[in-house]
Every structure is written in C-alpha cells, then in structure tokens.
Amino acid sequence: MFGRKKKLKKIPYDLLSYIQIEGEAIKDSNDKQMIVFYAYKKLELVEWYIELLTVGSKKYIVPQSMEQLSGIKQQLQSLIKRIMDTPIPSPSAPLISINYPKGYEG
C-alpha cells in the first residue's frame, strides 16, 4: 500500500437538509444538544477536508472541490447558529395529570 492515496467519503448532499429538519423538530435541550453536536462534528470534517485540499495532501483524495466544501461549511455554520438561537419549546401539557376528588385538591 505504499504510495497509494486513500479516497475519503463524500459529504452527502442531504446532510444539510437532515440537520435543518432535526433542528426544527427540537423538543427539549437533549434534542438540541445532540443535533448541534452532530452538526459540529460534520463541520469539523468539512474543515479537515478543506485543510487537506489547501495543503495538497499526498495521503488522501478529497472527493469534493474547495468551492463545494466552502459552501457546505457556510451552510453548516448558518444552521448551527439558527439552531442555537431557537428557544427550546416549553411543554404545553403537564407530564402527569391527576384529577383529585373535590375537597382533596391539595
């Protein structure tokens, strides 16, 4: 395997729509934390690909162009900001509803 370059996986085109849909479906702080963490991990991967293209890596083949990766990076940053700025919805109904008989309400 000496002298062979490793071809990296392409960043999928549906990644951004997945993050956007999940960001709109946030129900609690755990949901928000998980989708933001996922988006940051993908942003980190995109930045690594950009760095490999910038330095002209002899070890890896990046399957996307610098323009594509820069666009994905900007969109990811925008999605992360939008998700972080979105307030977590408060629960509309109590988790447990107990109907007490008259005179025993509390």
Biopython code that builds the backbone (N, CA, C, O; Angstrom):
import numpy as np
from Bio.PDB.StructureBuilder import StructureBuilder

atoms = [
    (1, "MET", "N", (0.795, -1.191, 0.000)),
    (1, "MET", "CA", (0.000, 0.000, 0.000)),
    (1, "MET", "C", (0.839, 1.257, 0.000)),
    (1, "MET", "O", (0.332, 2.358, 0.216)),
    (2, "PHE", "N", (2.095, 1.091, -0.238)),
    (2, "PHE", "CA", (2.967, 2.250, -0.295)),
    (2, "PHE", "C", (2.651, 3.074, -1.533)),
    (2, "PHE", "O", (2.515, 2.534, -2.630)),
    (3, "GLY", "N", (2.534, 4.386, -1.350)),
    (3, "GLY", "CA", (2.320, 5.275, -2.475)),
    (3, "GLY", "C", (0.869, 5.391, -2.923)),
    (3, "GLY", "O", (0.576, 6.144, -3.852)),
    (4, "ARG", "N", (-0.048, 4.665, -2.285)),
    (4, "ARG", "CA", (-1.451, 4.747, -2.668)),
    (4, "ARG", "C", (-2.162, 5.777, -1.806)),
    (4, "ARG", "O", (-1.945, 5.872, -0.598)),
    (5, "LYS", "N", (-3.015, 6.541, -2.465)),
    (5, "LYS", "CA", (-3.801, 7.531, -1.744)),
    (5, "LYS", "C", (-5.122, 6.919, -1.319)),
    (5, "LYS", "O", (-5.697, 6.097, -2.032)),
    (6, "LYS", "N", (-5.595, 7.324, -0.156)),
    (6, "LYS", "CA", (-6.876, 6.855, 0.349)),
    (6, "LYS", "C", (-7.949, 7.862, -0.057)),
    (6, "LYS", "O", (-7.845, 9.052, 0.239)),
    (7, "LYS", "N", (-8.986, 7.364, -0.742)),
    (7, "LYS", "CA", (-10.082, 8.233, -1.150)),
    (7, "LYS", "C", (-11.055, 8.374, 0.022)),
    (7, "LYS", "O", (-11.544, 7.381, 0.560)),
    (8, "LEU", "N", (-11.322, 9.607, 0.402)),
    (8, "LEU", "CA", (-12.216, 9.890, 1.512)),
    (8, "LEU", "C", (-13.662, 9.834, 1.058)),
    (8, "LEU", "O", (-13.952, 9.924, -0.135)),
    (9, "LYS", "N", (-14.573, 9.686, 2.017)),
    (9, "LYS", "CA", (-16.002, 9.648, 1.702)),
    (9, "LYS", "C", (-16.497, 11.053, 1.373)),
    (9, "LYS", "O", (-16.053, 12.044, 1.953)),
    (10, "LYS", "N", (-17.416, 11.107, 0.439)),
    (10, "LYS", "CA", (-18.019, 12.369, 0.044)),
    (10, "LYS", "C", (-18.992, 12.834, 1.123)),
    (10, "LYS", "O", (-19.683, 12.023, 1.739)),
    (11, "ILE", "N", (-19.039, 14.141, 1.343)),
    (11, "ILE", "CA", (-20.026, 14.714, 2.259)),
    (11, "ILE", "C", (-21.373, 14.614, 1.540)),
    (11, "ILE", "O", (-21.523, 15.171, 0.452)),
    (12, "PRO", "N", (-22.356, 13.919, 2.119)),
    (12, "PRO", "CA", (-23.636, 13.730, 1.410)),
    (12, "PRO", "C", (-24.394, 15.045, 1.240)),
    (12, "PRO", "O", (-24.335, 15.933, 2.091)),
    (13, "TYR", "N", (-25.107, 15.145, 0.118)),
    (13, "TYR", "CA", (-25.852, 16.370, -0.180)),
    (13, "TYR", "C", (-27.049, 16.560, 0.747)),
    (13, "TYR", "O", (-27.480, 17.688, 0.980)),
    (14, "ASP", "N", (-27.582, 15.468, 1.271)),
    (14, "ASP", "CA", (-28.756, 15.583, 2.136)),
    (14, "ASP", "C", (-28.390, 15.878, 3.594)),
    (14, "ASP", "O", (-29.279, 15.952, 4.443)),
    (15, "LEU", "N", (-27.124, 16.044, 3.895)),
    (15, "LEU", "CA", (-26.681, 16.334, 5.261)),
    (15, "LEU", "C", (-27.312, 17.618, 5.792)),
    (15, "LEU", "O", (-27.807, 17.657, 6.918)),
    (16, "LEU", "N", (-27.290, 18.659, 4.977)),
    (16, "LEU", "CA", (-27.797, 19.955, 5.427)),
    (16, "LEU", "C", (-29.303, 19.920, 5.667)),
    (16, "LEU", "O", (-29.794, 20.493, 6.639)),
    (17, "SER", "N", (-30.029, 19.251, 4.787)),
    (17, "SER", "CA", (-31.482, 19.172, 4.991)),
    (17, "SER", "C", (-31.810, 18.319, 6.211)),
    (17, "SER", "O", (-32.771, 18.608, 6.925)),
    (18, "TYR", "N", (-31.025, 17.274, 6.458)),
    (18, "TYR", "CA", (-31.237, 16.449, 7.650)),
    (18, "TYR", "C", (-31.060, 17.279, 8.921)),
    (18, "TYR", "O", (-31.883, 17.210, 9.833)),
    (19, "ILE", "N", (-29.982, 18.063, 8.975)),
    (19, "ILE", "CA", (-29.719, 18.884, 10.156)),
    (19, "ILE", "C", (-30.816, 19.946, 10.317)),
    (19, "ILE", "O", (-31.241, 20.239, 11.435)),
    (20, "GLN", "N", (-31.264, 20.510, 9.209)),
    (20, "GLN", "CA", (-32.319, 21.521, 9.274)),
    (20, "GLN", "C", (-33.627, 20.916, 9.798)),
    (20, "GLN", "O", (-34.286, 21.505, 10.656)),
    (21, "ILE", "N", (-33.996, 19.753, 9.287)),
    (21, "ILE", "CA", (-35.239, 19.097, 9.719)),
    (21, "ILE", "C", (-35.162, 18.722, 11.189)),
    (21, "ILE", "O", (-36.110, 18.949, 11.941)),
    (22, "GLU", "N", (-34.044, 18.151, 11.599)),
    (22, "GLU", "CA", (-33.882, 17.781, 13.007)),
    (22, "GLU", "C", (-33.864, 19.019, 13.908)),
    (22, "GLU", "O", (-34.366, 18.979, 15.032)),
    (23, "GLY", "N", (-33.287, 20.114, 13.415)),
    (23, "GLY", "CA", (-33.260, 21.351, 14.186)),
    (23, "GLY", "C", (-34.643, 21.938, 14.383)),
    (23, "GLY", "O", (-34.915, 22.564, 15.408)),
    (24, "GLU", "N", (-35.516, 21.741, 13.410)),
    (24, "GLU", "CA", (-36.888, 22.241, 13.523)),
    (24, "GLU", "C", (-37.746, 21.336, 14.404)),
    (24, "GLU", "O", (-38.812, 21.753, 14.855)),
    (25, "ALA", "N", (-37.304, 20.121, 14.653)),
    (25, "ALA", "CA", (-38.083, 19.159, 15.436)),
    (25, "ALA", "C", (-37.612, 19.055, 16.887)),
    (25, "ALA", "O", (-37.942, 18.095, 17.583)),
    (26, "ILE", "N", (-36.849, 20.033, 17.336)),
    (26, "ILE", "CA", (-36.320, 20.001, 18.706)),
    (26, "ILE", "C", (-37.465, 20.103, 19.707)),
    (26, "ILE", "O", (-38.320, 20.984, 19.612)),
    (27, "LYS", "N", (-37.460, 19.168, 20.680)),
    (27, "LYS", "CA", (-38.490, 19.157, 21.720)),
    (27, "LYS", "C", (-37.937, 19.540, 23.089)),
    (27, "LYS", "O", (-38.658, 20.082, 23.927)),
    (28, "ASP", "N", (-36.641, 19.254, 23.314)),
    (28, "ASP", "CA", (-36.040, 19.572, 24.613)),
    (28, "ASP", "C", (-34.551, 19.859, 24.443)),
    (28, "ASP", "O", (-34.019, 19.819, 23.334)),
    (29, "SER", "N", (-33.894, 20.146, 25.558)),
    (29, "SER", "CA", (-32.474, 20.516, 25.494)),
    (29, "SER", "C", (-31.599, 19.356, 25.021)),
    (29, "SER", "O", (-30.562, 19.583, 24.398)),
    (30, "ASN", "N", (-31.998, 18.126, 25.307)),
    (30, "ASN", "CA", (-31.217, 16.980, 24.829)),
    (30, "ASN", "C", (-31.241, 16.896, 23.307)),
    (30, "ASN", "O", (-30.212, 16.648, 22.680)),
    (31, "ASP", "N", (-32.421, 17.102, 22.713)),
    (31, "ASP", "CA", (-32.521, 17.110, 21.251)),
    (31, "ASP", "C", (-31.614, 18.175, 20.656)),
    (31, "ASP", "O", (-30.894, 17.935, 19.688)),
    (32, "LYS", "N", (-31.667, 19.357, 21.257)),
    (32, "LYS", "CA", (-30.868, 20.481, 20.763)),
    (32, "LYS", "C", (-29.377, 20.180, 20.870)),
    (32, "LYS", "O", (-28.614, 20.442, 19.941)),
    (33, "GLN", "N", (-28.976, 19.636, 21.992)),
    (33, "GLN", "CA", (-27.566, 19.324, 22.207)),
    (33, "GLN", "C", (-27.082, 18.268, 21.209)),
    (33, "GLN", "O", (-25.985, 18.387, 20.664)),
    (34, "MET", "N", (-27.890, 17.245, 20.972)),
    (34, "MET", "CA", (-27.469, 16.171, 20.065)),
    (34, "MET", "C", (-27.329, 16.663, 18.626)),
    (34, "MET", "O", (-26.356, 16.316, 17.956)),
    (35, "ILE", "N", (-28.282, 17.466, 18.136)),
    (35, "ILE", "CA", (-28.197, 17.898, 16.750)),
    (35, "ILE", "C", (-27.077, 18.922, 16.553)),
    (35, "ILE", "O", (-26.428, 18.939, 15.507)),
    (36, "VAL", "N", (-26.851, 19.771, 17.552)),
    (36, "VAL", "CA", (-25.750, 20.730, 17.439)),
    (36, "VAL", "C", (-24.409, 20.008, 17.486)),
    (36, "VAL", "O", (-23.497, 20.362, 16.739)),
    (37, "PHE", "N", (-24.274, 19.013, 18.342)),
    (37, "PHE", "CA", (-23.043, 18.220, 18.406)),
    (37, "PHE", "C", (-22.787, 17.532, 17.065)),
    (37, "PHE", "O", (-21.663, 17.534, 16.563)),
    (38, "TYR", "N", (-23.840, 16.943, 16.489)),
    (38, "TYR", "CA", (-23.729, 16.268, 15.191)),
    (38, "TYR", "C", (-23.279, 17.264, 14.117)),
    (38, "TYR", "O", (-22.399, 16.962, 13.312)),
    (39, "ALA", "N", (-23.887, 18.444, 14.112)),
    (39, "ALA", "CA", (-23.542, 19.457, 13.113)),
    (39, "ALA", "C", (-22.094, 19.919, 13.279)),
    (39, "ALA", "O", (-21.386, 20.123, 12.293)),
    (40, "TYR", "N", (-21.655, 20.083, 14.535)),
    (40, "TYR", "CA", (-20.265, 20.490, 14.769)),
    (40, "TYR", "C", (-19.280, 19.418, 14.311)),
    (40, "TYR", "O", (-18.215, 19.740, 13.784)),
    (41, "LYS", "N", (-19.626, 18.153, 14.505)),
    (41, "LYS", "CA", (-18.745, 17.071, 14.046)),
    (41, "LYS", "C", (-18.621, 17.088, 12.520)),
    (41, "LYS", "O", (-17.535, 16.875, 11.980)),
    (42, "LYS", "N", (-19.729, 17.341, 11.834)),
    (42, "LYS", "CA", (-19.699, 17.419, 10.371)),
    (42, "LYS", "C", (-18.928, 18.657, 9.918)),
    (42, "LYS", "O", (-18.206, 18.606, 8.922)),
    (43, "LEU", "N", (-19.075, 19.759, 10.635)),
    (43, "LEU", "CA", (-18.324, 20.972, 10.320)),
    (43, "LEU", "C", (-16.827, 20.724, 10.480)),
    (43, "LEU", "O", (-16.024, 21.186, 9.669)),
    (44, "GLU", "N", (-16.462, 19.997, 11.523)),
    (44, "GLU", "CA", (-15.061, 19.651, 11.758)),
    (44, "GLU", "C", (-14.512, 18.814, 10.597)),
    (44, "GLU", "O", (-13.378, 19.016, 10.160)),
    (45, "LEU", "N", (-15.320, 17.879, 10.104)),
    (45, "LEU", "CA", (-14.914, 17.040, 8.976)),
    (45, "LEU", "C", (-14.724, 17.881, 7.708)),
    (45, "LEU", "O", (-13.751, 17.700, 6.976)),
    (46, "VAL", "N", (-15.654, 18.793, 7.459)),
    (46, "VAL", "CA", (-15.561, 19.668, 6.281)),
    (46, "VAL", "C", (-14.309, 20.529, 6.369)),
    (46, "VAL", "O", (-13.604, 20.698, 5.374)),
    (47, "GLU", "N", (-14.026, 21.075, 7.544)),
    (47, "GLU", "CA", (-12.823, 21.895, 7.713)),
    (47, "GLU", "C", (-11.555, 21.078, 7.495)),
    (47, "GLU", "O", (-10.572, 21.591, 6.958)),
    (48, "TRP", "N", (-11.568, 19.827, 7.903)),
    (48, "TRP", "CA", (-10.410, 18.951, 7.677)),
    (48, "TRP", "C", (-10.219, 18.704, 6.179)),
    (48, "TRP", "O", (-9.093, 18.744, 5.683)),
    (49, "TYR", "N", (-11.308, 18.449, 5.462)),
    (49, "TYR", "CA", (-11.231, 18.259, 4.011)),
    (49, "TYR", "C", (-10.666, 19.517, 3.342)),
    (49, "TYR", "O", (-9.824, 19.427, 2.449)),
    (50, "ILE", "N", (-11.134, 20.686, 3.781)),
    (50, "ILE", "CA", (-10.636, 21.946, 3.213)),
    (50, "ILE", "C", (-9.142, 22.088, 3.480)),
    (50, "ILE", "O", (-8.384, 22.511, 2.607)),
    (51, "GLU", "N", (-8.727, 21.734, 4.689)),
    (51, "GLU", "CA", (-7.304, 21.821, 5.025)),
    (51, "GLU", "C", (-6.478, 20.869, 4.160)),
    (51, "GLU", "O", (-5.388, 21.229, 3.716)),
    (52, "LEU", "N", (-6.986, 19.663, 3.918)),
    (52, "LEU", "CA", (-6.269, 18.710, 3.061)),
    (52, "LEU", "C", (-6.112, 19.258, 1.644)),
    (52, "LEU", "O", (-5.056, 19.105, 1.030)),
    (53, "LEU", "N", (-7.166, 19.896, 1.126)),
    (53, "LEU", "CA", (-7.075, 20.495, -0.206)),
    (53, "LEU", "C", (-6.110, 21.673, -0.229)),
    (53, "LEU", "O", (-5.388, 21.877, -1.205)),
    (54, "THR", "N", (-6.105, 22.444, 0.851)),
    (54, "THR", "CA", (-5.255, 23.631, 0.925)),
    (54, "THR", "C", (-3.777, 23.253, 0.932)),
    (54, "THR", "O", (-2.972, 23.880, 0.243)),
    (55, "VAL", "N", (-3.419, 22.239, 1.702)),
    (55, "VAL", "CA", (-2.004, 21.854, 1.794)),
    (55, "VAL", "C", (-1.585, 20.889, 0.688)),
    (55, "VAL", "O", (-0.397, 20.616, 0.522)),
    (56, "GLY", "N", (-2.553, 20.372, -0.068)),
    (56, "GLY", "CA", (-2.224, 19.430, -1.138)),
    (56, "GLY", "C", (-1.766, 18.091, -0.599)),
    (56, "GLY", "O", (-0.653, 17.651, -0.886)),
    (57, "SER", "N", (-2.610, 17.443, 0.173)),
    (57, "SER", "CA", (-2.276, 16.181, 0.821)),
    (57, "SER", "C", (-1.858, 15.110, -0.195)),
    (57, "SER", "O", (-2.481, 14.945, -1.244)),
    (58, "LYS", "N", (-0.802, 14.399, 0.145)),
    (58, "LYS", "CA", (-0.331, 13.297, -0.698)),
    (58, "LYS", "C", (-0.859, 11.964, -0.199)),
    (58, "LYS", "O", (-0.635, 10.924, -0.819)),
    (59, "LYS", "N", (-1.570, 12.003, 0.935)),
    (59, "LYS", "CA", (-2.058, 10.775, 1.539)),
    (59, "LYS", "C", (-3.534, 10.523, 1.247)),
    (59, "LYS", "O", (-3.972, 9.373, 1.203)),
    (60, "TYR", "N", (-4.311, 11.605, 1.044)),
    (60, "TYR", "CA", (-5.757, 11.473, 0.879)),
    (60, "TYR", "C", (-6.242, 12.138, -0.403)),
    (60, "TYR", "O", (-5.664, 13.117, -0.876)),
    (61, "ILE", "N", (-7.323, 11.578, -0.953)),
    (61, "ILE", "CA", (-8.022, 12.169, -2.088)),
    (61, "ILE", "C", (-9.353, 12.692, -1.568)),
    (61, "ILE", "O", (-10.176, 11.927, -1.064)),
    (62, "VAL", "N", (-9.560, 13.993, -1.691)),
    (62, "VAL", "CA", (-10.809, 14.619, -1.258)),
    (62, "VAL", "C", (-11.754, 14.629, -2.457)),
    (62, "VAL", "O", (-11.418, 15.192, -3.499)),
    (63, "PRO", "N", (-12.943, 14.009, -2.324)),
    (63, "PRO", "CA", (-13.830, 13.839, -3.473)),
    (63, "PRO", "C", (-14.629, 15.077, -3.882)),
    (63, "PRO", "O", (-15.358, 15.028, -4.873)),
    (64, "GLN", "N", (-14.513, 16.173, -3.151)),
    (64, "GLN", "CA", (-15.268, 17.375, -3.482)),
    (64, "GLN", "C", (-14.325, 18.558, -3.663)),
    (64, "GLN", "O", (-13.206, 18.568, -3.151)),
    (65, "SER", "N", (-14.801, 19.549, -4.398)),
    (65, "SER", "CA", (-13.972, 20.715, -4.679)),
    (65, "SER", "C", (-13.971, 21.671, -3.488)),
    (65, "SER", "O", (-14.790, 21.555, -2.576)),
    (66, "MET", "N", (-13.048, 22.601, -3.518)),
    (66, "MET", "CA", (-12.935, 23.605, -2.468)),
    (66, "MET", "C", (-14.202, 24.466, -2.420)),
    (66, "MET", "O", (-14.654, 24.836, -1.337)),
    (67, "GLU", "N", (-14.776, 24.784, -3.580)),
    (67, "GLU", "CA", (-15.990, 25.599, -3.628)),
    (67, "GLU", "C", (-17.161, 24.875, -2.977)),
    (67, "GLU", "O", (-17.916, 25.477, -2.213)),
    (68, "GLN", "N", (-17.318, 23.588, -3.275)),
    (68, "GLN", "CA", (-18.401, 22.807, -2.678)),
    (68, "GLN", "C", (-18.238, 22.746, -1.161)),
    (68, "GLN", "O", (-19.199, 22.957, -0.421)),
    (69, "LEU", "N", (-17.042, 22.462, -0.706)),
    (69, "LEU", "CA", (-16.787, 22.348, 0.724)),
    (69, "LEU", "C", (-16.973, 23.687, 1.443)),
    (69, "LEU", "O", (-17.477, 23.727, 2.565)),
    (70, "SER", "N", (-16.567, 24.776, 0.799)),
    (70, "SER", "CA", (-16.758, 26.099, 1.404)),
    (70, "SER", "C", (-18.243, 26.419, 1.535)),
    (70, "SER", "O", (-18.666, 26.993, 2.538)),
    (71, "GLY", "N", (-19.035, 26.056, 0.534)),
    (71, "GLY", "CA", (-20.482, 26.268, 0.597)),
    (71, "GLY", "C", (-21.122, 25.452, 1.704)),
    (71, "GLY", "O", (-21.973, 25.951, 2.440)),
    (72, "ILE", "N", (-20.713, 24.196, 1.820)),
    (72, "ILE", "CA", (-21.234, 23.331, 2.879)),
    (72, "ILE", "C", (-20.859, 23.902, 4.247)),
    (72, "ILE", "O", (-21.674, 23.904, 5.170)),
    (73, "LYS", "N", (-19.623, 24.385, 4.369)),
    (73, "LYS", "CA", (-19.160, 24.951, 5.641)),
    (73, "LYS", "C", (-20.010, 26.157, 6.037)),
    (73, "LYS", "O", (-20.441, 26.262, 7.185)),
    (74, "GLN", "N", (-20.250, 27.059, 5.098)),
    (74, "GLN", "CA", (-21.054, 28.253, 5.398)),
    (74, "GLN", "C", (-22.474, 27.878, 5.791)),
    (74, "GLN", "O", (-23.036, 28.456, 6.721)),
    (75, "GLN", "N", (-23.056, 26.915, 5.089)),
    (75, "GLN", "CA", (-24.420, 26.494, 5.401)),
    (75, "GLN", "C", (-24.491, 25.809, 6.763)),
    (75, "GLN", "O", (-25.444, 26.019, 7.515)),
    (76, "LEU", "N", (-23.487, 24.991, 7.085)),
    (76, "LEU", "CA", (-23.450, 24.347, 8.397)),
    (76, "LEU", "C", (-23.350, 25.389, 9.508)),
    (76, "LEU", "O", (-24.050, 25.290, 10.515)),
    (77, "GLN", "N", (-22.494, 26.377, 9.331)),
    (77, "GLN", "CA", (-22.348, 27.423, 10.336)),
    (77, "GLN", "C", (-23.663, 28.187, 10.513)),
    (77, "GLN", "O", (-24.039, 28.533, 11.633)),
    (78, "SER", "N", (-24.348, 28.444, 9.418)),
    (78, "SER", "CA", (-25.633, 29.135, 9.470)),
    (78, "SER", "C", (-26.683, 28.298, 10.198)),
    (78, "SER", "O", (-27.446, 28.820, 11.012)),
    (79, "LEU", "N", (-26.720, 26.990, 9.900)),
    (79, "LEU", "CA", (-27.672, 26.099, 10.567)),
    (79, "LEU", "C", (-27.398, 25.997, 12.059)),
    (79, "LEU", "O", (-28.330, 26.015, 12.863)),
    (80, "ILE", "N", (-26.130, 25.891, 12.437)),
    (80, "ILE", "CA", (-25.763, 25.808, 13.855)),
    (80, "ILE", "C", (-26.214, 27.067, 14.580)),
    (80, "ILE", "O", (-26.775, 26.992, 15.673)),
    (81, "LYS", "N", (-25.970, 28.228, 13.972)),
    (81, "LYS", "CA", (-26.383, 29.495, 14.599)),
    (81, "LYS", "C", (-27.897, 29.552, 14.739)),
    (81, "LYS", "O", (-28.410, 29.965, 15.779)),
    (82, "ARG", "N", (-28.617, 29.139, 13.696)),
    (82, "ARG", "CA", (-30.078, 29.173, 13.747)),
    (82, "ARG", "C", (-30.612, 28.242, 14.833)),
    (82, "ARG", "O", (-31.535, 28.601, 15.565)),
    (83, "ILE", "N", (-30.029, 27.046, 14.936)),
    (83, "ILE", "CA", (-30.477, 26.090, 15.957)),
    (83, "ILE", "C", (-30.171, 26.612, 17.356)),
    (83, "ILE", "O", (-30.995, 26.488, 18.261)),
    (84, "MET", "N", (-28.989, 27.193, 17.533)),
    (84, "MET", "CA", (-28.621, 27.718, 18.852)),
    (84, "MET", "C", (-29.502, 28.906, 19.248)),
    (84, "MET", "O", (-29.774, 29.102, 20.432)),
    (85, "ASP", "N", (-29.945, 29.695, 18.275)),
    (85, "ASP", "CA", (-30.792, 30.857, 18.561)),
    (85, "ASP", "C", (-32.257, 30.490, 18.773)),
    (85, "ASP", "O", (-33.035, 31.306, 19.269)),
    (86, "THR", "N", (-32.635, 29.278, 18.405)),
    (86, "THR", "CA", (-34.018, 28.842, 18.549)),
    (86, "THR", "C", (-34.280, 28.442, 20.003)),
    (86, "THR", "O", (-33.579, 27.593, 20.552)),
    (87, "PRO", "N", (-35.290, 29.054, 20.621)),
    (87, "PRO", "CA", (-35.587, 28.678, 22.008)),
    (87, "PRO", "C", (-36.186, 27.275, 22.085)),
    (87, "PRO", "O", (-36.861, 26.816, 21.163)),
    (88, "ILE", "N", (-35.925, 26.620, 23.190)),
    (88, "ILE", "CA", (-36.483, 25.284, 23.404)),
    (88, "ILE", "C", (-37.947, 25.459, 23.791)),
    (88, "ILE", "O", (-38.262, 26.212, 24.712)),
    (89, "PRO", "N", (-38.842, 24.766, 23.089)),
    (89, "PRO", "CA", (-40.262, 24.930, 23.414)),
    (89, "PRO", "C", (-40.580, 24.404, 24.807)),
    (89, "PRO", "O", (-40.060, 23.376, 25.241)),
    (90, "SER", "N", (-41.451, 25.139, 25.493)),
    (90, "SER", "CA", (-41.852, 24.682, 26.820)),
    (90, "SER", "C", (-42.983, 23.671, 26.665)),
    (90, "SER", "O", (-43.810, 23.796, 25.761)),
    (91, "PRO", "N", (-43.020, 22.691, 27.527)),
    (91, "PRO", "CA", (-44.088, 21.697, 27.409)),
    (91, "PRO", "C", (-45.454, 22.344, 27.613)),
    (91, "PRO", "O", (-45.649, 23.119, 28.550)),
    (92, "SER", "N", (-46.387, 22.025, 26.739)),
    (92, "SER", "CA", (-47.705, 22.664, 26.804)),
    (92, "SER", "C", (-48.619, 21.988, 27.817)),
    (92, "SER", "O", (-49.494, 22.632, 28.397)),
    (93, "ALA", "N", (-48.420, 20.718, 28.026)),
    (93, "ALA", "CA", (-49.266, 19.991, 28.981)),
    (93, "ALA", "C", (-48.368, 19.341, 30.035)),
    (93, "ALA", "O", (-47.244, 18.939, 29.735)),
    (94, "PRO", "N", (-48.861, 19.241, 31.255)),
    (94, "PRO", "CA", (-48.050, 18.577, 32.280)),
    (94, "PRO", "C", (-47.845, 17.101, 31.932)),
    (94, "PRO", "O", (-48.673, 16.482, 31.263)),
    (95, "LEU", "N", (-46.736, 16.563, 32.396)),
    (95, "LEU", "CA", (-46.436, 15.161, 32.115)),
    (95, "LEU", "C", (-47.424, 14.222, 32.806)),
    (95, "LEU", "O", (-47.806, 13.192, 32.251)),
    (96, "ILE", "N", (-47.832, 14.590, 34.024)),
    (96, "ILE", "CA", (-48.772, 13.764, 34.779)),
    (96, "ILE", "C", (-49.960, 14.632, 35.176)),
    (96, "ILE", "O", (-49.791, 15.696, 35.772)),
    (97, "SER", "N", (-51.124, 14.184, 34.850)),
    (97, "SER", "CA", (-52.327, 14.916, 35.215)),
    (97, "SER", "C", (-53.135, 14.048, 36.169)),
    (97, "SER", "O", (-53.564, 12.948, 35.821)),
    (98, "ILE", "N", (-53.333, 14.561, 37.372)),
    (98, "ILE", "CA", (-54.077, 13.813, 38.380)),
    (98, "ILE", "C", (-55.351, 14.578, 38.696)),
    (98, "ILE", "O", (-55.307, 15.752, 39.064)),
    (99, "ASN", "N", (-56.462, 13.917, 38.552)),
    (99, "ASN", "CA", (-57.748, 14.529, 38.876)),
    (99, "ASN", "C", (-58.158, 14.096, 40.279)),
    (99, "ASN", "O", (-58.578, 12.962, 40.506)),
    (100, "TYR", "N", (-58.021, 15.035, 41.211)),
    (100, "TYR", "CA", (-58.392, 14.759, 42.598)),
    (100, "TYR", "C", (-59.904, 14.950, 42.792)),
    (100, "TYR", "O", (-60.519, 15.775, 42.117)),
    (101, "PRO", "N", (-60.489, 14.194, 43.707)),
    (101, "PRO", "CA", (-61.900, 14.409, 44.039)),
    (101, "PRO", "C", (-62.055, 15.769, 44.724)),
    (101, "PRO", "O", (-61.090, 16.301, 45.272)),
    (102, "LYS", "N", (-63.238, 16.318, 44.695)),
    (102, "LYS", "CA", (-63.497, 17.636, 45.307)),
    (102, "LYS", "C", (-63.137, 17.583, 46.790)),
    (102, "LYS", "O", (-63.511, 16.656, 47.509)),
    (103, "GLY", "N", (-62.406, 18.598, 47.220)),
    (103, "GLY", "CA", (-62.014, 18.682, 48.620)),
    (103, "GLY", "C", (-60.629, 18.102, 48.887)),
    (103, "GLY", "O", (-60.099, 18.282, 49.983)),
    (104, "TYR", "N", (-60.017, 17.402, 47.906)),
    (104, "TYR", "CA", (-58.683, 16.779, 48.096)),
    (104, "TYR", "C", (-57.637, 17.360, 47.143)),
    (104, "TYR", "O", (-56.608, 16.728, 46.909)),
    (105, "GLU", "N", (-57.879, 18.543, 46.593)),
    (105, "GLU", "CA", (-57.001, 19.106, 45.587)),
    (105, "GLU", "C", (-55.604, 19.438, 46.101)),
    (105, "GLU", "O", (-54.684, 19.562, 45.293)),
    (106, "GLY", "N", (-55.419, 19.577, 47.327)),
    (106, "GLY", "CA", (-54.066, 19.899, 47.693)),
    (106, "GLY", "C", (-53.919, 20.275, 49.081)),
    (106, "GLY", "O", (-52.811, 20.576, 49.526)),
]
sb = StructureBuilder()
sb.init_structure("model")
sb.init_model(0)
sb.init_chain("A")
sb.init_seg("    ")
for serial, (resi, resn, name, xyz) in enumerate(atoms, 1):
    if name == "N":
        sb.init_residue(resn, " ", resi, " ")
    sb.init_atom(name, np.array(xyz, "f"), 0.0, 1.0, " ", f" {name:<3s}", serial, name[0])
structure = sb.get_structure()
